[in-house]
Amino acid sequence: MTRHTSGQALPRVQLLAERALATFERFIHIQAASGVILLIAAATALIWANSPWAPSYHALWHTPLSIGLGELAFSQPLHFWINDALMTVFFLVVGMEVRREIHEGSLRNLRQAGLPIAAAFGGVMLPAIVYLLFNGAAPRQDGWAVPTATDIAFALGLLALLGRSIPANVRVFLLALAIIDDIVAVLIIALFYSGGLDYSGFLVAGAGLLLVLGLQQMGIGTAYAYVLPGAILWVGLLMTGAHPTLAGVALGLMTPVIPIRMRERPLDMLARLAGELTGRASSTSKDLEHMSEHLRQLRLAQRELLPPVVRMQSLLHPWVAFGIMPLFALANAGISLEGMDLSVDGALWVTTGIMLALLAGKPLGIVGMSWLVVRLGWCTLPAGVSWASIWLIGLFAGVGFTMSIFIAMLAFSDPNLLGAAKLGVLAGSALSAVLGLLWGALLLRRRRAATDTVAAVPVPSN
């Protein structure tokens, strides 16, 4: 058997594969890339739903998909599995983002989090008020929460398109605001869009939560062990009538922010095991069983170098950003304009109310509430964040998209009103994105002009 040395040249095919993989890994870590993929998915859905192949678009999402064991079977259309099952993973990542921000981020203390909290509440209340000004009658008023949400991936992706010249604190402020927005959106879903609750389901959900807590107390760190308790929690919430995706938020908030306790520090264990394996590799002994145990301990130490919340968020983020969210957009952004009648049941006012709430209500609410708490002396602007930057944040926060469409589907059972709501979300989000990019480009031009002016001032000689 030929042994490959570390200095041996690799085959050309392997080199090409490694380069392609490295390029792909760099791509998925570009903040703007996920927003571009999401936009492509939404545009594809919109074109497909209004093309000669529109029947195939609608038929696809109504395709039944079943899981079962023996005589027990659970069958739902593909649309359900995307919106109620896969989106649970999206909410899991949201919950973990909130957990991290509370532990070590911009929400770890009230003084630091005060301004984004106030701005987020302004960005929730004013859009709801703007919407209700146009839609005060039932059932249109049920959509008041649709324009209150912010799409984190889209908003941060748009900000990333402006480049690194944007101060880091602007991104931190937008991230904190969007996370608080998501917390409020989750509370709104739980309180206003869960319908009549069947409290017997809470017993099942409680059993899932107890299993999670038990595994954590036992020091079980592998994510696979939590799949079954998470599934039990999801089924329990589905039985109650609450939206089952809330299971993802609960699990995300319960994810530990510190590694499990070990008898030996992970770094020390890695160093010791690496030394033992190196020595054993140079020996002629074939004690594969002992080496296998060393490798198992090595994987355990490597895993526990990072806290579970960081490890799981890093693992799931590419799947959510480049898989689940684009799939959600593809399944839900396909609005059939041909079958929509905006003149029926005030559908035009639903579209107008959501569009104006996102385009004007969001930035005005965020900037207005921020100005108020700063003027009262309760908060101060972070370093590097100007009022022009707050306007930029407000415009990008008007991109509701994923969460807004999600809430719209909970708010409206009438297909025509739902289509009108989705149209308002798409129009308002698109206009907010364009205005935000134009405003950001103007800010960057002003910043460069100011920098050039300072550089052009002659330094007096002694």
N, C-alpha and C positions, 0 to 999 in steps of 0.2 A: 504493500500500500504506500503510495507516494504522499509525503507530508509537505504541505504548502508552507513555505516560510513567509515571514512578514514582508520581505523585500521582493517577493515574486510579482511580476507584472500581471495585472488582471486582464481577462479577456475583454476585447473591445465591446462586445454586447453588454457585459456586466458594467463597464464604465459608463456606457450610454444610459443604461437603466438607472445607475446611481445618480447621474446628472439630472435625468428627468425627474426622479423622486425628489432630489434636492430643490429643483425649480418649483415643483408642486408644493412642497412644504413651505417655501418662501411665499408662494402665492396665497396659501390659506391663512397666513399670518398677517397679510396686508389688510388693514382695517376697512379700506374702501372696497375690497374685492367682494365681500359678502353682500354689500349694498348693490353692487353692479349685478351680481347673480340674481338677487331678489327682484331687481328691476326687470331683468330679462325674463324671469319666470312670470311676472305679472303681465308684461307686454305680450308674451306668448299666449297666456290664458285669454286676454282680451281679444287678440286677433283670432285665435282658434274659435272662441265662442261666437264670433260674428262672421265666420267664414262659411263656405258651403259645407264644411265638415263639422259644423256646430252640433248636430245630433250625436256624433261620436264623442264629443267633449262631455256632454251631459250624461251620456250612457256610461262612460268610463267611471265616473264618480259614484254612480248608482249600482255598480257591480257588487253583488253580495260577496262578502268574505267571512268565512266561518272558522271558529276554533272549537274544538270539542274533544271529549274523551268518552268513548263508548256512546251511550245514549244521551249524555250531556253535551249540548252544543249551544254555541252563542253565535248568532249570525247577524251581521250589520253591513250596510253598504260601505264601500271603500271610503267615502266622504267622512263617515263616523270615525273610522280607524285613524284617519289623518287628524281630524279636528279634536277628537276626544281622547285618543290614545297617544299618538306621536307628539301632539302639542303638550302633553304632560311632561315630556322630556324638556321641551322649551321652557316650561314653567319651573322645572327642576333647576335649570341653569339660572333662571331669574332669581329663584330662592337662594341659591348659593352666592350669587352676586350680592344680594342684600346682606347675607350672613357675613361675607368678607368685609363689606363696607362698614357694617356695624362694629366688627371686631377690630379692624386695622385701617379702615379707609376714611372717607370724608364724612361718614355718619357716626364715627366712634365717640364724638362728644358733641353736646348740644350747641355749644358756642360756634364750633366749626360748621356744623350742619344747619344752623339756624337760617342762613340766607337761602340755600337751595330748597329747604323745606318750605319756607315762606313762598319762594318763587313757584315751586311745584303746586302749592295749593291755589295760588293765583291762576296758574295755568290749567287748573282743573275747574275752578268755580266759574271764571268768566266765559270759557267756551260753552259750558252747560247753560249759562244764562243766555248767551247769544243764540244758541240753538232753540231754547224754549221761547224766545221772542218770536220766532217764526213758526214754532210747532207747539202751541199750548194745548191743543186738543188731542184727545185719545183717538187712535192708538199711536199717533206720531210722537207724542211726548215721551213714549217709552225709550226713544233713542237719545235721550239727553246725555247719556254717558259716552256715546260713540266718539265725539271729538275731544274727550278729556285725556286720551292716552297718547303716549309718545313711543315710537318705534326706536329702540336703543340701537339696533344694528344699522338702520338707515341713517339715523341722526349722526352717530359717530363716524359712519362711513363717509357721509357728506363732509363732515368737518375734516376728515383725513384727506379728502381731495384738495383741500386748500393748502396742504403741505405743512412742513414743520415750523413755518414762521408764526403760526398761531401759538400763543403762549400755552404752556402745559396746563396752567390753572383753568383755562377756558374749557379744555377737554374734561378736567376733573369736575368742574361745575356742571357741565352738561351731563356727564355720566351720573353724578349724584342726583340731579334733577330728574333724569329719566328713570332711575331706579326708584325714587320716591313716587313718581308717576305710576310705575308698575305696582308698587305696594298699594296705592290708592285704587288702581284698577282692579286688583285682586280682591280688595275689600268690597268694592262696588259689585263685582260678580257674585261674591258670596252673600251679600246682603240684599241685593235688588234683583238678581237674575237667576236665583236658584229655585224659585217657585215654592210650592208647598213641600215641606220636608217630611220624609218618613224616618222618624227617629230610631227605628229598629236598625237602620243601616249604620248608625253611629257605633253600635256594638261591634260590628265587623270592622269598621274603620279604626276603632279604639284598639282592637286586637292587633291590627297591623302596626299601629304606633307602639304598642307595648313590645311587640317583637323587635322593632327597630331599636328601642331603648335597651332591651335585653341583650341584643347582639353587641351594642356599643359598650355595655358594662362588661361583657365577656372579652372585650378587646379584639373583636373580629373586625379586621380592617379591609378585607377583600370586598369589592363592590358587588360581586356575584351573590354574596350571601344576603344582600338586601333587596334583591329582585322580587323574591316571593313576598316578604312583608310589604314592599311597595305595591305589589299587585293586589294584595288583600286590602290595603288602604284605598286603592283606586276603586276596587269593586264596592267597598263599603260606601264611599262617597257617591258612586253611581246609584246605589240602592237608596240613598237618602233623598235624591233629587237634586242635590248640590252638583255643581259642575265637577266632574271627576279630575279635571286638570289641576284642581286645587291640591290634589295629592302631591303633585310635583313641587309646589311651593312649600308644603309642610315638610317634605323630605329634604328640600334644599336648606331650609332654615335649621333643620336638625343635624346637618352634616358637620362633623367636628372640625374645628379650626386649628387644632393641634394634633400631632401624630399620636398614635396609641403608645402607651407606656411599654417600654422594653427593658429587659435586665441590662442591656448594653446599648450605648449610644449607637445609632445607625452608622455614623461615620467610623467609629471605632470597630464595629463589627465588619464593615466593608474592608477596612485595612487588614484586620486579622484574617478574614476568610480569603482575601486575595493573596495574602502571603502563603497561607496554607495550601491553596490550590496551585500556586506557582511552584511550590516545592514538590507537591505531589505530581504535577505534570512532568517534572524533570526526572521523576523516579520511574523505575520499571514496574512498580506495583500496579495491579489492575483492580484495585479496590473500587469498583464502579459504584457500589452501594453507598460507601462512605462519601465518595465524591458527589453523588446525587444529593445527599443530605446537606452537604456544604453549599451546593448550588441553590437548594431550596432556601436556606438561610440567607444566602446572598441576595436572592430575589426579594425576600422579606425586608431586608435592610435597605435595599434600593428603593422599595416602595415607600417605606416610612421616612425617607429623607424629606418628603413634602407632606404638609397637612392634607387630610382627605379632601377638604373643600377646594384646595388649589389643584390637587391631582385630578379630581373628577371634573372640575370646570375646564381644565386644559384638555382633558380627554374628550369631553362631550361637545365643546364649543365648535370644532370643525363640522361635526355631524349635524348640529343644530343650524349653524350659519349657512352651510353649503348643501344640506340635505333636507332637513325638516321644514325650515322656513321657506325655501323656494318651493317645496312640494305643497305647502299650505297656500302659498300665493298662487300656484298653478291651479289648485283645486277650488279657490275661492274668489279669485280676481276676474274670472270669466263672466263678465256681465253682458248679457245679450241685449244690445241696444234696440234691436228690432222688436223684441217682445215687450219692451218697457214702455209704459204710458205715464209720463210725468204729469199729465193733466188729471189723473184719477186719484181720488183720496188724498190730495195734497202732496203727492210724491215729489213734485217740484220743490216744495218748501222743505222737505226732508233733505234733498240734495243741496239746496241753497244754504240751509241752516248749518249743515255739517261743514260745507266748504268754507263758509265765512267764519265759523267757529274755529276751524283749524288755521285758516289764513290770517285772521285778525284777532280772534279771541285769545288764542294761545300766546302770541308775542305780547299783546297788550296786557294780558293777565300776569305774565311772568315779569315783564319790565315794571308794570305798575306796582305790583306787590313788593318787588325788590326795592324800588324807589321809596316806598312807604316805610319799610322797616329800617332802611338806611337813614332816611330823613328823621325818623323817631329816635335814632341812635341805638337801636337794638342790635344791628348788625353792621358790618363794614364790608366793602368790596374786597375780595382776595387780591393779593399782589399780582399785577399783570392783567387784571380783568377790569376793563373800562365799561362805561355805559354802552358804548358802541358794541362791545363784545357781548353784553347782556342782550342787546337787540339781535345779534347773530344767534345766540343760544335760543332766544324766543322763536325766531323764524325756523330754525332746524327742529325745535320741539313740536312745530306744527305738522311734522311728518308723522302721522298716526299709523297708517298702513296696517301692519300685522295685528296689533292689539285692537285697533279701531274696527277692523273688519271682523275680528273675533267677537267683540262686544255687539256689533251690529247683528250678527247671526243669532245672538241670544236675545236681542231686543225685539226683533221683528219676525213674525211667523208668516206675514203676507209677502209672497215672492216679489210683488211689484215694489213694495216699500223697502224690502231688503235690497233689491237691485238699485233703487234710488239712493239708499244709504251708502252702498258700496261705491256708486258713482261719485257721490259727494266726498267720500274718503280718498278716492284716487285723485280727483281733481284738486281737492284742498292740499293733499300731501305733495302732489307734483308742483303746484304753484308755490307752496312754502319752500320746497327744495330749490326751485329756480331762484326765488327771491333771496334765499339764504346764501346761495352760491354767488349771486351778483353782489350782495352786500359784503360778503367775505372778500371777494376780489377787490372791491373798493377799499376795504380796510387795509388789505395787504399793500395796495398801491400807495395809500397814504403813509403807511409805515415805512415803505421803501423810500418815498420822497423825503420823509423826515430824517431818515438815516443818511441819505445822500446830502441833505442840507447841512447836517452836523459835520459830516466828513469834509465838506467843502469849505467850512469856516477855517481861515488860516490861524495857525497857532503862533501867537506873538513870540518873537525872539527876545532873549535877554540882552 
